[in-house]
Amino acid sequence: MPKVIHFEISCDYVERAGKFYSTVFGWKTEKSDEQDDYWFVSADDDDEYDTTAGLMPRDYANASTVNTFEVPSIDSYAKRVTEAGGRVVAPKMSIPGIGHLVYCYDTEGNVFGIMEFDESAP
């Protein structure tokens, strides 16, 4: 199956979004020298999939993206989301035999998911 190799998240305030994702996921954000208000995103660890990412100004009325991120503990990451200024918008859902999923809003109003894999999920 093709893998996601790059994603961009539309933002009203790119720097604020960078701080949010850095706080929640530990991402490193760096402002582009070539493009105004574009920030590159990278993880502190080695990304086995070589996925790249960016944060960019929202150019279209509802431009966004929905990405789901694997986390080791859905409850602790849901707490981190709210502490960083985001919101949990859907309660924890169980996907039988796969794990648990929560949908959240970031500080820019973008929806994203967090997933904790757990084959014993009911």
N, CA, C and O atoms as a GROMACS GRO file, in nm:
protein
  488
    1MET      N    1   0.084  -0.117   0.000
    1MET     CA    2   0.000   0.000   0.000
    1MET      C    3   0.090   0.125   0.000
    1MET      O    4   0.190   0.128   0.072
    2PRO      N    5   0.055   0.227  -0.079
    2PRO     CA    6   0.134   0.351  -0.075
    2PRO      C    7   0.131   0.413   0.064
    2PRO      O    8   0.030   0.406   0.133
    3LYS      N    9   0.242   0.471   0.103
    3LYS     CA   10   0.254   0.533   0.235
    3LYS      C   11   0.249   0.685   0.221
    3LYS      O   12   0.290   0.740   0.119
    4VAL      N   13   0.201   0.750   0.322
    4VAL     CA   14   0.205   0.896   0.325
    4VAL      C   15   0.352   0.937   0.332
    4VAL      O   16   0.425   0.891   0.420
    5ILE      N   17   0.394   1.023   0.241
    5ILE     CA   18   0.533   1.068   0.243
    5ILE      C   19   0.546   1.215   0.284
    5ILE      O   20   0.655   1.259   0.322
    6HIS      N   21   0.436   1.289   0.276
    6HIS     CA   22   0.438   1.430   0.316
    6HIS      C   23   0.295   1.472   0.350
    6HIS      O   24   0.200   1.430   0.284
    7PHE      N   25   0.281   1.553   0.449
    7PHE     CA   26   0.151   1.612   0.477
    7PHE      C   27   0.172   1.756   0.519
    7PHE      O   28   0.275   1.793   0.574
    8GLU      N   29   0.071   1.837   0.491
    8GLU     CA   30   0.073   1.976   0.531
    8GLU      C   31  -0.054   2.006   0.608
    8GLU      O   32  -0.162   1.957   0.574
    9ILE      N   33  -0.041   2.085   0.711
    9ILE     CA   34  -0.154   2.121   0.793
    9ILE      C   35  -0.180   2.270   0.774
    9ILE      O   36  -0.091   2.352   0.797
   10SER      N   37  -0.301   2.305   0.732
   10SER     CA   38  -0.339   2.445   0.714
   10SER      C   39  -0.362   2.510   0.849
   10SER      O   40  -0.420   2.450   0.939
   11CYS      N   41  -0.317   2.633   0.863
   11CYS     CA   42  -0.323   2.701   0.992
   11CYS      C   43  -0.362   2.847   0.976
   11CYS      O   44  -0.328   2.911   0.876
   12ASP      N   45  -0.433   2.899   1.074
   12ASP     CA   46  -0.458   3.042   1.079
   12ASP      C   47  -0.336   3.115   1.134
   12ASP      O   48  -0.302   3.224   1.088
   13TYR      N   49  -0.269   3.054   1.233
   13TYR     CA   50  -0.148   3.110   1.293
   13TYR      C   51  -0.043   2.999   1.296
   13TYR      O   52  -0.044   2.914   1.385
   14VAL      N   53   0.046   3.001   1.199
   14VAL     CA   54   0.141   2.892   1.178
   14VAL      C   55   0.233   2.874   1.298
   14VAL      O   56   0.258   2.761   1.340
   15GLU      N   57   0.282   2.982   1.354
   15GLU     CA   58   0.373   2.971   1.467
   15GLU      C   59   0.303   2.909   1.588
   15GLU      O   60   0.360   2.825   1.658
   16ARG      N   61   0.178   2.950   1.614
   16ARG     CA   62   0.101   2.892   1.725
   16ARG      C   63   0.080   2.742   1.704
   16ARG      O   64   0.093   2.664   1.798
   17ALA      N   65   0.047   2.703   1.580
   17ALA     CA   66   0.028   2.561   1.550
   17ALA      C   67   0.158   2.483   1.571
   17ALA      O   68   0.156   2.371   1.622
   18GLY      N   69   0.270   2.543   1.533
   18GLY     CA   70   0.400   2.478   1.555
   18GLY      C   71   0.425   2.452   1.702
   18GLY      O   72   0.475   2.345   1.739
   19LYS      N   73   0.392   2.548   1.786
   19LYS     CA   74   0.408   2.530   1.931
   19LYS      C   75   0.316   2.420   1.982
   19LYS      O   76   0.355   2.339   2.066
   20PHE      N   77   0.191   2.417   1.931
   20PHE     CA   78   0.096   2.314   1.972
   20PHE      C   79   0.148   2.175   1.940
   20PHE      O   80   0.154   2.090   2.028
   21TYR      N   81   0.187   2.149   1.814
   21TYR     CA   82   0.233   2.016   1.775
   21TYR      C   83   0.366   1.980   1.839
   21TYR      O   84   0.392   1.863   1.865
   22SER      N   85   0.448   2.078   1.866
   22SER     CA   86   0.573   2.052   1.936
   22SER      C   87   0.546   2.006   2.079
   22SER      O   88   0.610   1.914   2.130
   23THR      N   89   0.450   2.071   2.144
   23THR     CA   90   0.414   2.035   2.281
   23THR      C   91   0.349   1.897   2.287
   23THR      O   92   0.382   1.816   2.375
   24VAL      N   93   0.257   1.869   2.195
   24VAL     CA   94   0.184   1.743   2.199
   24VAL      C   95   0.269   1.625   2.154
   24VAL      O   96   0.275   1.523   2.223
   25PHE      N   97   0.334   1.637   2.038
   25PHE     CA   98   0.406   1.524   1.980
   25PHE      C   99   0.558   1.534   1.986
   25PHE      O  100   0.626   1.440   1.946
   26GLY      N  101   0.611   1.645   2.034
   26GLY     CA  102   0.756   1.660   2.040
   26GLY      C  103   0.820   1.690   1.905
   26GLY      O  104   0.940   1.669   1.887
   27TRP      N  105   0.740   1.738   1.810
   27TRP     CA  106   0.794   1.769   1.678
   27TRP      C  107   0.884   1.892   1.684
   27TRP      O  108   0.864   1.983   1.764
   28LYS      N  109   0.984   1.892   1.597
   28LYS     CA  110   1.069   2.008   1.580
   28LYS      C  111   1.012   2.088   1.462
   28LYS      O  112   0.984   2.030   1.357
   29THR      N  113   0.993   2.218   1.479
   29THR     CA  114   0.945   2.302   1.370
   29THR      C  115   1.050   2.407   1.338
   29THR      O  116   1.116   2.461   1.428
   30GLU      N  117   1.066   2.435   1.209
   30GLU     CA  118   1.166   2.531   1.166
   30GLU      C  119   1.110   2.615   1.052
   30GLU      O  120   1.062   2.560   0.953
   31LYS      N  121   1.116   2.746   1.066
   31LYS     CA  122   1.063   2.837   0.966
   31LYS      C  123   1.146   2.827   0.839
   31LYS      O  124   1.269   2.824   0.844
   32SER      N  125   1.078   2.824   0.726
   32SER     CA  126   1.144   2.819   0.596
   32SER      C  127   1.211   2.952   0.565
   32SER      O  128   1.156   3.059   0.593
   33ASP      N  129   1.330   2.946   0.508
   33ASP     CA  130   1.399   3.068   0.463
   33ASP      C  131   1.343   3.116   0.329
   33ASP      O  132   1.348   3.235   0.299
   34GLU      N  133   1.290   3.024   0.250
   34GLU     CA  134   1.244   3.057   0.115
   34GLU      C  135   1.099   3.103   0.108
   34GLU      O  136   1.064   3.183   0.021
   35GLN      N  137   1.013   3.053   0.196
   35GLN     CA  138   0.871   3.082   0.189
   35GLN      C  139   0.824   3.151   0.316
   35GLN      O  140   0.851   3.104   0.427
   36ASP      N  141   0.754   3.263   0.301
   36ASP     CA  142   0.699   3.331   0.417
   36ASP      C  143   0.594   3.244   0.484
   36ASP      O  144   0.510   3.184   0.416
   37ASP      N  145   0.599   3.236   0.613
   37ASP     CA  146   0.498   3.167   0.694
   37ASP      C  147   0.480   3.019   0.660
   37ASP      O  148   0.369   2.967   0.674
   38TYR      N  149   0.585   2.953   0.617
   38TYR     CA  150   0.584   2.808   0.598
   38TYR      C  151   0.686   2.750   0.694
   38TYR      O  152   0.800   2.798   0.700
   39TRP      N  153   0.646   2.648   0.768
   39TRP     CA  154   0.734   2.587   0.866
   39TRP      C  155   0.751   2.439   0.833
   39TRP      O  156   0.653   2.369   0.805
   40PHE      N  157   0.874   2.392   0.835
   40PHE     CA  158   0.902   2.250   0.816
   40PHE      C  159   0.887   2.178   0.949
   40PHE      O  160   0.918   2.234   1.055
   41VAL      N  161   0.840   2.055   0.944
   41VAL     CA  162   0.818   1.975   1.064
   41VAL      C  163   0.902   1.849   1.054
   41VAL      O  164   0.908   1.785   0.949
   42SER      N  165   0.967   1.813   1.165
   42SER     CA  166   1.041   1.687   1.168
   42SER      C  167   1.030   1.628   1.308
   42SER      O  168   1.004   1.700   1.405
   43ALA      N  169   1.049   1.498   1.316
   43ALA     CA  170   1.048   1.430   1.445
   43ALA      C  171   1.191   1.428   1.499
   43ALA      O  172   1.287   1.438   1.423
   44ASP      N  173   1.203   1.415   1.630
   44ASP     CA  174   1.336   1.408   1.691
   44ASP      C  175   1.403   1.274   1.666
   44ASP      O  176   1.526   1.263   1.669
   45ASP      N  177   1.321   1.170   1.640
   45ASP     CA  178   1.378   1.038   1.619
   45ASP      C  179   1.388   1.009   1.470
   45ASP      O  180   1.343   1.088   1.387
   46ASP      N  181   1.447   0.896   1.435
   46ASP     CA  182   1.456   0.855   1.295
   46ASP      C  183   1.320   0.807   1.250
   46ASP      O  184   1.261   0.719   1.312
   47ASP      N  185   1.270   0.864   1.141
   47ASP     CA  186   1.141   0.827   1.086
   47ASP      C  187   1.164   0.716   0.984
   47ASP      O  188   1.220   0.740   0.877
   48GLU      N  189   1.122   0.596   1.017
   48GLU     CA  190   1.148   0.482   0.929
   48GLU      C  191   1.080   0.495   0.793
   48GLU      O  192   1.118   0.428   0.697
   49TYR      N  193   0.978   0.583   0.784
   49TYR     CA  194   0.905   0.599   0.659
   49TYR      C  195   0.948   0.722   0.581
   49TYR      O  196   0.896   0.747   0.472
   50ASP      N  197   1.042   0.800   0.634
   50ASP     CA  198   1.088   0.922   0.569
   50ASP      C  199   0.974   1.017   0.535
   50ASP      O  200   0.975   1.080   0.429
   51THR      N  201   0.877   1.027   0.624
   51THR     CA  202   0.766   1.119   0.605
   51THR      C  203   0.813   1.260   0.635
   51THR      O  204   0.880   1.284   0.735
   52THR      N  205   0.776   1.354   0.546
   52THR     CA  206   0.805   1.494   0.569
   52THR      C  207   0.674   1.569   0.589
   52THR      O  208   0.568   1.521   0.549
   53ALA      N  209   0.682   1.685   0.650
   53ALA     CA  210   0.559   1.758   0.680
   53ALA      C  211   0.587   1.907   0.684
   53ALA      O  212   0.701   1.952   0.695
   54GLY      N  213   0.478   1.983   0.676
   54GLY     CA  214   0.487   2.128   0.686
   54GLY      C  215   0.360   2.188   0.743
   54GLY      O  216   0.252   2.129   0.736
   55LEU      N  217   0.376   2.306   0.799
   55LEU     CA  218   0.263   2.386   0.846
   55LEU      C  219   0.256   2.508   0.756
   55LEU      O  220   0.358   2.574   0.732
   56MET      N  221   0.138   2.539   0.705
   56MET     CA  222   0.125   2.648   0.608
   56MET      C  223   0.002   2.732   0.639
   56MET      O  224  -0.091   2.686   0.705
   57PRO      N  225   0.001   2.857   0.591
   57PRO     CA  226  -0.119   2.940   0.610
   57PRO      C  227  -0.239   2.879   0.538
   57PRO      O  228  -0.225   2.818   0.433
   58ARG      N  229  -0.355   2.897   0.598
   58ARG     CA  230  -0.479   2.848   0.538
   58ARG      C  231  -0.511   2.937   0.418
   58ARG      O  232  -0.538   3.056   0.435
   59ASP      N  233  -0.508   2.880   0.297
   59ASP     CA  234  -0.532   2.957   0.175
   59ASP      C  235  -0.677   2.950   0.130
   59ASP      O  236  -0.724   3.041   0.061
   60TYR      N  237  -0.746   2.849   0.167
   60TYR     CA  238  -0.884   2.829   0.122
   60TYR      C  239  -0.973   2.826   0.245
   60TYR      O  240  -0.928   2.792   0.354
   61ALA      N  241  -1.099   2.859   0.227
   61ALA     CA  242  -1.191   2.875   0.339
   61ALA      C  243  -1.185   2.760   0.439
   61ALA      O  244  -1.178   2.784   0.559
   62ASN      N  245  -1.189   2.637   0.393
   62ASN     CA  246  -1.190   2.524   0.485
   62ASN      C  247  -1.076   2.426   0.460
   62ASN      O  248  -1.088   2.308   0.493
   63ALA      N  249  -0.968   2.474   0.402
   63ALA     CA  250  -0.855   2.385   0.375
   63ALA      C  251  -0.804   2.327   0.506
   63ALA      O  252  -0.785   2.399   0.604
   64SER      N  253  -0.782   2.200   0.507
   64SER     CA  254  -0.736   2.131   0.626
   64SER      C  255  -0.681   1.996   0.582
   64SER      O  256  -0.663   1.972   0.463
   65THR      N  257  -0.657   1.913   0.673
   65THR     CA  258  -0.623   1.774   0.646
   65THR      C  259  -0.659   1.695   0.771
   65THR      O  260  -0.661   1.750   0.881
   66VAL      N  261  -0.686   1.569   0.754
   66VAL     CA  262  -0.709   1.484   0.871
   66VAL      C  263  -0.605   1.374   0.865
   66VAL      O  264  -0.605   1.291   0.774
   67ASN      N  265  -0.521   1.374   0.960
   67ASN     CA  266  -0.421   1.270   0.974
   67ASN      C  267  -0.440   1.204   1.109
   67ASN      O  268  -0.483   1.268   1.205
   68THR      N  269  -0.409   1.077   1.115
   68THR     CA  270  -0.416   1.005   1.242
   68THR      C  271  -0.276   0.963   1.280
   68THR      O  272  -0.201   0.910   1.197
   69PHE      N  273  -0.241   0.987   1.405
   69PHE     CA  274  -0.107   0.962   1.454
   69PHE      C  275  -0.109   0.849   1.556
   69PHE      O  276  -0.194   0.847   1.646
   70GLU      N  277  -0.017   0.756   1.543
   70GLU     CA  278  -0.005   0.649   1.640
   70GLU      C  279   0.061   0.704   1.767
   70GLU      O  280   0.163   0.772   1.760
   71VAL      N  281   0.001   0.672   1.882
   71VAL     CA  282   0.056   0.716   2.011
   71VAL      C  283   0.061   0.596   2.105
   71VAL      O  284  -0.018   0.503   2.091
   72PRO      N  285   0.154   0.596   2.200
   72PRO     CA  286   0.164   0.483   2.292
   72PRO      C  287   0.054   0.479   2.398
   72PRO      O  288   0.022   0.371   2.449
   73SER      N  289  -0.004   0.594   2.431
   73SER     CA  290  -0.109   0.599   2.532
   73SER      C  291  -0.211   0.704   2.490
   73SER      O  292  -0.184   0.824   2.498
   74ILE      N  293  -0.329   0.659   2.447
   74ILE     CA  294  -0.430   0.753   2.398
   74ILE      C  295  -0.477   0.847   2.508
   74ILE      O  296  -0.502   0.965   2.481
   75ASP      N  297  -0.488   0.798   2.631
   75ASP     CA  298  -0.534   0.883   2.740
   75ASP      C  299  -0.433   0.994   2.772
   75ASP      O  300  -0.472   1.109   2.793
   76SER      N  301  -0.305   0.960   2.777
   76SER     CA  302  -0.205   1.062   2.809
   76SER      C  303  -0.193   1.164   2.695
   76SER      O  304  -0.171   1.282   2.720
   77TYR      N  305  -0.207   1.118   2.570
   77TYR     CA  306  -0.198   1.212   2.458
   77TYR      C  307  -0.323   1.299   2.446
   77TYR      O  308  -0.313   1.414   2.405
   78ALA      N  309  -0.439   1.246   2.480
   78ALA     CA  310  -0.560   1.329   2.482
   78ALA      C  311  -0.544   1.440   2.586
   78ALA      O  312  -0.586   1.553   2.564
   79LYS      N  313  -0.484   1.408   2.698
   79LYS     CA  314  -0.458   1.507   2.802
   79LYS      C  315  -0.359   1.611   2.751
   79LYS      O  316  -0.377   1.731   2.775
   80ARG      N  317  -0.256   1.568   2.682
   80ARG     CA  318  -0.157   1.661   2.627
   80ARG      C  319  -0.221   1.756   2.526
   80ARG      O  320  -0.187   1.874   2.520
   81VAL      N  321  -0.316   1.703   2.448
   81VAL     CA  322  -0.386   1.786   2.350
   81VAL      C  323  -0.457   1.902   2.421
   81VAL      O  324  -0.442   2.017   2.382
   82THR      N  325  -0.532   1.870   2.524
   82THR     CA  326  -0.608   1.975   2.593
   82THR      C  327  -0.515   2.071   2.667
   82THR      O  328  -0.540   2.191   2.671
   83GLU      N  329  -0.409   2.019   2.725
   83GLU     CA  330  -0.313   2.106   2.795
   83GLU      C  331  -0.242   2.201   2.700
   83GLU      O  332  -0.199   2.309   2.741
   84ALA      N  333  -0.229   2.163   2.573
   84ALA     CA  334  -0.161   2.246   2.474
   84ALA      C  335  -0.256   2.342   2.404
   84ALA      O  336  -0.215   2.417   2.315
   85GLY      N  337  -0.384   2.341   2.443
   85GLY     CA  338  -0.479   2.435   2.385
   85GLY      C  339  -0.574   2.377   2.282
   85GLY      O  340  -0.655   2.449   2.226
   86GLY      N  341  -0.565   2.246   2.257
   86GLY     CA  342  -0.656   2.180   2.164
   86GLY      C  343  -0.777   2.125   2.237
   86GLY      O  344  -0.796   2.150   2.356
   87ARG      N  345  -0.860   2.051   2.162
   87ARG     CA  346  -0.981   1.993   2.222
   87ARG      C  347  -1.001   1.851   2.171
   87ARG      O  348  -0.974   1.822   2.055
   88VAL      N  349  -1.048   1.765   2.257
   88VAL     CA  350  -1.094   1.633   2.216
   88VAL      C  351  -1.237   1.652   2.170
   88VAL      O  352  -1.320   1.703   2.245
   89VAL      N  353  -1.268   1.611   2.045
   89VAL     CA  354  -1.401   1.637   1.989
   89VAL      C  355  -1.486   1.512   1.973
   89VAL      O  356  -1.605   1.522   1.942
   90ALA      N  357  -1.429   1.397   1.994
   90ALA     CA  358  -1.505   1.272   1.990
   90ALA      C  359  -1.449   1.183   2.100
   90ALA      O  360  -1.328   1.172   2.116
   91PRO      N  361  -1.536   1.119   2.176
   91PRO     CA  362  -1.488   1.033   2.285
   91PRO      C  363  -1.408   0.916   2.230
   91PRO      O  364  -1.416   0.882   2.112
   92LYS      N  365  -1.330   0.856   2.319
   92LYS     CA  366  -1.248   0.742   2.280
   92LYS      C  367  -1.336   0.632   2.223
   92LYS      O  368  -1.432   0.588   2.287
   93MET      N  369  -1.303   0.588   2.103
   93MET     CA  370  -1.378   0.482   2.036
   93MET      C  371  -1.292   0.356   2.033
   93MET      O  372  -1.171   0.363   2.015
   94SER      N  373  -1.357   0.244   2.049
   94SER     CA  374  -1.289   0.116   2.039
   94SER      C  375  -1.312   0.060   1.900
   94SER      O  376  -1.425   0.055   1.851
   95ILE      N  377  -1.204   0.017   1.836
   95ILE     CA  378  -1.213  -0.050   1.707
   95ILE      C  379  -1.170  -0.194   1.734
   95ILE      O  380  -1.052  -0.222   1.751
   96PRO      N  381  -1.268  -0.286   1.737
   96PRO     CA  382  -1.240  -0.424   1.779
   96PRO      C  383  -1.121  -0.487   1.707
   96PRO      O  384  -1.111  -0.486   1.584
   97GLY      N  385  -1.030  -0.540   1.788
   97GLY     CA  386  -0.913  -0.609   1.735
   97GLY      C  387  -0.805  -0.516   1.682
   97GLY      O  388  -0.700  -0.564   1.639
   98ILE      N  389  -0.828  -0.385   1.685
   98ILE     CA  390  -0.729  -0.290   1.632
   98ILE      C  391  -0.676  -0.196   1.740
   98ILE      O  392  -0.556  -0.186   1.760
   99GLY      N  393  -0.768  -0.128   1.809
   99GLY     CA  394  -0.723  -0.035   1.911
   99GLY      C  395  -0.826   0.070   1.945
   99GLY      O  396  -0.947   0.048   1.931
  100HIS      N  397  -0.778   0.184   1.989
  100HIS     CA  398  -0.865   0.293   2.034
  100HIS      C  399  -0.830   0.420   1.957
  100HIS      O  400  -0.713   0.446   1.927
  101LEU      N  401  -0.934   0.498   1.925
  101LEU     CA  402  -0.919   0.618   1.842
  101LEU      C  403  -0.991   0.734   1.908
  101LEU      O  404  -1.101   0.718   1.961
  102VAL      N  405  -0.930   0.851   1.903
  102VAL     CA  406  -0.989   0.976   1.950
  102VAL      C  407  -0.966   1.080   1.841
  102VAL      O  408  -0.857   1.088   1.783
  103TYR      N  409  -1.069   1.162   1.812
  103TYR     CA  410  -1.052   1.275   1.722
  103TYR      C  411  -1.040   1.402   1.804
  103TYR      O  412  -1.107   1.419   1.906
  104CYS      N  413  -0.954   1.492   1.759
  104CYS     CA  414  -0.923   1.615   1.831
  104CYS      C  415  -0.920   1.734   1.735
  104CYS      O  416  -0.909   1.718   1.614
  105TYR      N  417  -0.929   1.854   1.794
  105TYR     CA  418  -0.901   1.978   1.722
  105TYR      C  419  -0.768   2.031   1.771
  105TYR      O  420  -0.738   2.025   1.890
  106ASP      N  421  -0.687   2.082   1.679
  106ASP     CA  422  -0.566   2.153   1.720
  106ASP      C  423  -0.602   2.299   1.746
  106ASP      O  424  -0.721   2.334   1.744
  107THR      N  425  -0.505   2.384   1.770
  107THR     CA  426  -0.531   2.525   1.800
  107THR      C  427  -0.582   2.601   1.678
  107THR      O  428  -0.630   2.713   1.693
  108GLU      N  429  -0.573   2.543   1.559
  108GLU     CA  430  -0.616   2.610   1.437
  108GLU      C  431  -0.752   2.561   1.389
  108GLU      O  432  -0.800   2.606   1.284
  109GLY      N  433  -0.815   2.471   1.464
  109GLY     CA  434  -0.946   2.418   1.424
  109GLY      C  435  -0.938   2.301   1.329
  109GLY      O  436  -1.039   2.260   1.273
  110ASN      N  437  -0.819   2.245   1.310
  110ASN     CA  438  -0.802   2.127   1.226
  110ASN      C  439  -0.833   2.002   1.306
  110ASN      O  440  -0.798   1.992   1.424
  111VAL      N  441  -0.898   1.906   1.241
  111VAL     CA  442  -0.927   1.777   1.304
  111VAL      C  443  -0.811   1.682   1.278
  111VAL      O  444  -0.758   1.676   1.167
  112PHE      N  445  -0.772   1.608   1.381
  112PHE     CA  446  -0.674   1.500   1.364
  112PHE      C  447  -0.710   1.389   1.460
  112PHE      O  448  -0.781   1.410   1.558
  113GLY      N  449  -0.661   1.270   1.430
  113GLY     CA  450  -0.688   1.155   1.514
  113GLY      C  451  -0.562   1.110   1.586
  113GLY      O  452  -0.450   1.131   1.540
  114ILE      N  453  -0.584   1.047   1.701
  114ILE     CA  454  -0.475   0.976   1.770
  114ILE      C  455  -0.522   0.834   1.793
  114ILE      O  456  -0.636   0.811   1.835
  115MET      N  457  -0.435   0.738   1.766
  115MET     CA  458  -0.469   0.597   1.772
  115MET      C  459  -0.368   0.522   1.857
  115MET      O  460  -0.247   0.534   1.839
  116GLU      N  461  -0.422   0.444   1.950
  116GLU     CA  462  -0.339   0.353   2.029
  116GLU      C  463  -0.375   0.211   1.983
  116GLU      O  464  -0.487   0.166   2.004
  117PHE      N  465  -0.280   0.144   1.923
  117PHE     CA  466  -0.306   0.008   1.877
  117PHE      C  467  -0.316  -0.087   1.997
  117PHE      O  468  -0.235  -0.082   2.089
  118ASP      N  469  -0.418  -0.174   1.994
  118ASP     CA  470  -0.440  -0.269   2.101
  118ASP      C  471  -0.528  -0.381   2.043
  118ASP      O  472  -0.649  -0.365   2.031
  119GLU      N  473  -0.466  -0.492   2.008
  119GLU     CA  474  -0.540  -0.602   1.945
  119GLU      C  475  -0.649  -0.660   2.035
  119GLU      O  476  -0.740  -0.728   1.987
  120SER      N  477  -0.641  -0.634   2.166
  120SER     CA  478  -0.741  -0.685   2.257
  120SER      C  479  -0.861  -0.590   2.273
  120SER      O  480  -0.950  -0.616   2.354
  121ALA      N  481  -0.864  -0.482   2.198
  121ALA     CA  482  -0.974  -0.385   2.208
  121ALA      C  483  -1.107  -0.454   2.176
  121ALA      O  484  -1.118  -0.527   2.077
  122PRO      N  485  -1.208  -0.431   2.261
  122PRO     CA  486  -1.338  -0.495   2.240
  122PRO      C  487  -1.417  -0.436   2.123
  122PRO      O  488  -1.528  -0.481   2.094
   0.00000   0.00000   0.00000
